[in-house]
Amino acid sequence: MTDAEAQRAMATKVVDWLDGRIPTDRFVSEYWRIRRELLNTNWSAFEGVFGEVMSSVDTAVDSYRIDDRADFEIDEQQLRQELLTAMENLRRRAPSVLNG
């Protein structure tokens, strides 16, 4: 898989969730699985703008909790807002990732 294909696979998973194509808990587990696989095979895909944007996605997904949230954890509504912002940033700064 090329870096561009790896980036698109990861970003598409986020967009699929934002568009309601997969439930939140499945998204979270699949997101981390895809991220681990891509880091193991295409770590260079996480350099530059893509890596910067996806770092904010990582932080949001890692902070998401459905129950018993601590002050630093977020709910689904905030997760959605943070990921929308991240994908808008990605579209603006690296449009080829999602339009490829």
Secondary structure, DSSP 8 states (H G I E B T S, - for coil): --HHHHHHHHHHHHHHHHTTSS-HHHHHHHHHHHHHHHHHH-GGGGSHHHHHHHHHHHHHHHHB-SSS--TT-B-HHHHHHHHHHHHHHHHHH-HHHHH-
